């Protein structure tokens, strides 16, 4: 068996290898960052859509309960009730937001609804 000598393998200088390696890592990091950014924005949109739908369901349920004449006591909101008895509506809204993490509009709607039931 006869061995044929092929062309010699060219070896890149160390500086060039390092530059190529850095470029490949940069591309990989960019791909990871971009894919996670797009993934989070999709998840955030889905969460926002679900929160809107939940708000609609809650309003419908409140309307049905109001129509039937059923009043449900909200458990765990004694502090909100005490502020409302004292006439401190803003403090009641703040207490509700602290307790539930609700938005300002949601807390205001809740406090006004509870105050209107009194």
N, C-alpha and C positions, 0 to 999 in steps of 0.2 A: 504494500500500500504506500502510495506516494503522497506526501504532504505538500500542499501548495501553499506557498507563503502569500498571505493576503496583505492588503495595505495595512500599514500600522494604524492603530487606534489613536485618534487625536484626543488628548486630554485637555480640558479647558483649564485655564489658569485659575488659581484659587479665588482671585478677586471676582472673576466672571461667575464662577459657581455660586459664590455668596450672593451676588446680585440677582441671579436667577432664583435662588432659594428665597430671598427676601420678596421678590416680585410674586412668586407663587403663594407665599404666606399672606401677602397683602390681598391678593385676589380671594383666597380662602376666607380671610376675616371679613372682607367686604360682602361676600356671599352670605355668610352666617348672619351678619348684622342686618342686611337687607331682608333676608327671609324672616328673621325674628320680628323686624319692624312691621312687615306686612301681616304677619301672623297675629301680632298684638292688636293692630288696628281692626282686623276682622273680628277678633274676640270682643273688643270694646264695642264695636257696632252691634254685635249680637246681644251683648249685655244691655245696651241702651234700648234696643228694640224690645227685649223681654221686660225691662222695667216699665216701658210705656204700656205694654200689654197688661202687665200686672196692675198698673194704675187704673186702666180702663175697667178691669174686672172688679177692682175694689170699689170704684164709683158706682158700678152697676149693682153690686151687692148692697152698698149703702142705700141706693135708691129703692131696692126691693125691701130692705128692712124698714126703711122709712114709710113705704107705702103700706106695709103690713102692720106697722105700729110697734115693731119690736125694737127695744132700746138695749143695746149690749154695753155693759160696763167694760171699759178698757182696763185690763189688769196691769198693775205695775206702774201706773201713772198717777200715784197719789200726790207727788210733788206738783205735777201739772194742775191737778184739781185744786190743790191748796192755793197756788198762784191765781187761778181763775176766781176762787172764792174771795181773794183779796183784791181782785180787779187788776191784777198785774198781767195783762195779756202778753206783753213782750217777754217777760220772764218765763211765762208758761211755754211760749214758742221756743225759747232758748233751752229750757229744760227738756222739752220733747226732742229737739235736735240732738242734744247731748246724749240722751237715752237711746235713741234709735238710729242716729246717723242720717236722718232724713234731710232732704233739701229744705231750703227756706220756704218755698211754695207749699211743699207737702206738709211741713209743720204748721204753717199758717192755716191751711185748709183744715187740718185736724183740730187745731185749737178753736177755730171758728165754729166747726161743727159741734164740738163738745160744748162750747159756750152757748150755742144756739139751742141745744137740747135741755139746757137748764131753765 
